[in-house]
Amino acid sequence: MKLIFKKDELEEVAHKITKHFSHKVIRIDGPMGSGKTTLIRNIGKVLGVKEEISSPTFSLVNSYKGLKNTIYHFDFYRLEHPDEALDFGVEEYFESGALCFLEWAEHIRPHLPLQYDHFKIDFIDNNSR
């Protein structure tokens, strides 16, 4: 699925994306500043999260309650080695049955589950992705 969207269309895009989830682990890739966290924030709203979703850059993982599921949001940008993810039990999160959204997942490549949904955000211009 390829979508071209403007920043003000993120809620609509989030609705479309959630209909295409086939796994509990969802990888979202894109360059710094492309809108990964903003997209995850909008997906969280669609899934009933009432709290403000923010980047877990320093905490590595944030958890939220949705209408049906617990949602974990990971940011692996600051990891220096993939095995650092094992130190906080990333595999247990993946096996928990909760939705897990991953930013900078390439930093933990050896520890990614065999199956996950994968979305990529690319810049078109300052307002379009």
N, C-alpha and C positions, 0 to 999 in steps of 0.2 A: 504494500500500500504506500503510495507516495502522495503526500499532501503539500501544497504550497499555501502558507497562511501568513496573515499579518498578526502582529502582537495582540491586537484587540479581538482576534478571533480564537484565542487560546481556549476559552471555555467550550466552544463548539468543537474544536479539535480534540479536547480532552474527552468529550462525550463519544466521538468517533473511535478514538483509540481504545477506550475501555471496552468497547464491543468486540475488539479483536484480541483480547487477552486469551491466551490458551495455556499459559503457565503462571505459577505464582511468583516467579522471579522475572522481573522486567528490567532489562538493561536499556538505559537511555544514554547515547553517546552524542557528543558534539564538542566543538571547541569552547574554550573559556568564554563566557558571556553570551553563549548562543541561546540560552533560555531553558536549560535542563531543569533547574530547580523551579522555575516559573511554570513549566509544563507540569511537573510533578505536583506543584501546589494546586493547579487547576484540576488535575486528575483526582487529587484528594478531596476537593470540593464536590466533584461528581460522585465520589464514593462516600460522601456524608461526613467527612472530617470537619469538625467545628473549630478546632484549634488552628492557629496560624502555622502553616508549614514553612519552615526555614531550612536553610542549608546546614547539614551536619558536618561542615568542614572541619571543625575542631573536635566535636564529640564523636565523629565517624558514623554514628547512627542515631537517628531520632525515631521515636515510635509515636503512633497516633491511633486513635480509635475511629474507625469508619462505621457505617451503619451495619455492615455484615462481618467485617474483618478487622483485625489488627493490621496496621500498615507500618512497615519499617522502611526508612529512607536512609540510604548509605551514601557517603561521599568518600571515596578512597584516594582522593587527590594527594593527600599528605603522606600516604604510606611510602616508605622507602624500600620495602621488600614485601613481596606477596604474603609471606608467612606471618607478617604482623596481623593480618586479618584473622588468622587462627587464634591469636592471643585473646581476642574478645569473643570467640565462638561463632564466627560468621557461618560456618557450616550448620550449626544448630538453628540459626535464624532461617537459613534456606530450607531446612527440613521441617520447620515449625508449621507449615501450612498457611502462614500469614503471607500477605502480599509484600514483596521485597522489591523496592525500586533502587537501582544501582546507578550511581554516577561515577565516572572514571573507573569502570570495571576492568579495563585493560591492566590496571595496577595489580589485580588479583587473579589474572588469567588462569593460573594452575588450579585455583580453588573454586572456579565457577562451576555451577551444576552443569550436567550434560545438556539439559534442555532449559531454555529460557526464551522469553520474547525479547526481541531486539529492535529498538527504534533509534534512528539517527537524525539529528537536527543539523542542518547546514545553513550557513548564512547565504541569503540571496542579496539582501541589502540591509540597511539599518532598521528597516521596519518589517522585512519579510523573511520567513524561514521556510 
